[in-house]
Amino acid sequence: MTYVITQGCCSDASCVLECPVDCIRPTPEERTFGITEMLYIDPDTCIDCGACVDACPVEAVYADYDLPAQYARFTEINAQYFERHPLSSSPLVMTRTAKPDSERGPLRVAIVGSGPAASYVADDLLNRKNVEVEMFDRLPTPWGLLRSGVAPDHLRTKGLSDLFDTSFASPSFAYHLNVEIGTHLSVAELLKHHHAVVLGVGASTGRPLPVPGADLPGSHTATQFVGWYNGHPDYADLQFDLSGERAVIVGNGNVALDVARVLTMSPDDLAASDIAPHALVALQASNIREVVLVGRRGPLQASYTTGEFLALAHLDDVEVVIDPEAVVLDSHSRELLASGTLEPSDELKVELAREYADQSSAGWSRQISFRYLQSPTSVLGSDRVTGVELVSNELVEDDGMLVARATDHSETLETSLVFSSIGYAGQAMPGVPFDAKRGVTPTDGARVLSEPDGEPEAGLYAVGWFKRGATGGIGSNRVDATATVDALVEDFNSGSLTDPSSSRDDLISLLQDRQPERIDAEAWARIDAHEQALGSESGRPRAKLVQRSELLAAADLATT
Ligand code: NAP
């Protein structure tokens, strides 16, 4: 018997740290850790102890004899990784984390944002002791993308928040939700009350399609749709026309796959998710029968992860359609595949695309179709979307990368609904340096710099997508957070951070003055319990409240 890591792997390395025989790869010390699609267990070394199962925060590890049918291929996926990367005997180097110097009094840190990256920072700091952590979020609810980005059917991924239960129960930790930095308090004011401010505000803006017609009604960013179906208060009132039969998504990353799944999920599967109530009603009545994903490069370069691509095969009554012609690879990709230098997961991506292309149609009700080597050149329509003009691409080498170059062949695809799923950008924050071109704050890997390659801004640090751009799954933020906290503690211990000029109590009275509707941990617990109770009334995991007024009422803070 051996254990197998499956689709939901968050790659946060909790399992790596617990494995007594060090048989899980890649480890955080390896170069490929930050870019791996998932972690893998070496079946020949695993001693079946189950420590990884207990350690996994998202329940992605199974005993091979207990593997659900839809994960059967992950036995092979785990084993193949070690055929390419035989387990080296080099033991894990456990680096000792520096603790804040207790002689300097408590290290006081404000964290802006409450998503996974920010939460990993808080957890890491609290585990080092001698700290006080104040966490701010402009929404009345915590968890950032864990609540409003992760797809509603990925309930186990959302369970990652349980990881923080113990550390966030500490009196050294406080939530200040419904408080916007830049509106209720400035970054400079936060710095007066703390030794350091960590910015973990993510990348909240979806990149719109850079083509004419992208602003027509019926054309949206995936970010808007994701925010809408996840009940983000800023997006809850948007309208999506689901009366047509076809939707087109440009881009083929995991967000595009999430959107495609949500658009084609059966009414029962939608109800079993924690999708926002308004979206459940709208999607259960939707006419969409076909979702077309348009990738500008080929099946080998597709941005989705192999596990998510594989999972589409197990959707209820949904057919994955790929034209056999589309999986005939170009010469560059063929050479790469033959070179033996690719990760097994990349090879499998092509193999799966071929399997989807080979399967015969079984007359399923809904379809997810993949198109490769195509880009939109315009969104068509006069007063609303009626189609997209797509140009065919070829792959050419450019500076060591295979990039898409338009050919002179184009076609029109009729549709009434278009989503741009071509990535996210961060938004500038008042008082914080910002690199508008990259959509991130410039850093040295942890400390915010006055400009790229400039000097550190005293006391300011960044983490997650606001620092490194919108790449990487949730778990990748754990190592990222440790790097940020290491730098912060080093600066505290060396005496280069300015002591706060006022106390924690001063901060609370200032907050009461500036934002009487501040939501603390107890108020959030009341919202959380209310949503879960509402959900259970209709047999759902949770019924999200989506309007700020409803959330404040559930927190017992409503004003008349
Ligand atoms: P992504 O993986 O970076 O995908 C962006 C897609 O947009 C790529 O297909 C890219 O093509 C395409 N693109 C970019 N510019 C384009 C243009 N001008 N025209 C046409 N296509 C363009 O981003 P994402 O899907 O937004 O996901 C963000 C991160 O979150 C990723 O790391 C993702 O894995 C993670 N995530 C993970 C999960 C999960 O684990 N289940 C779920 C959601 C998100 P090229 O490849 O050619 O650049």
Boltz pocket constraint, residues with backbone or C-beta under 6 A from the ligand:
constraints:
  - pocket:
      binder: B
      contacts: [[A, 9], [A, 149], [A, 210], [A, 250], [A, 251], [A, 252], [A, 253], [A, 254], [A, 255], [A, 256], [A, 258], [A, 294], [A, 295], [A, 296], [A, 297], [A, 301], [A, 302], [A, 303], [A, 304], [A, 305], [A, 308], [A, 374], [A, 375], [A, 376], [A, 421], [A, 422], [A, 423], [A, 424], [A, 470], [A, 471], [A, 472], [A, 473]]
      max_distance: 6.0
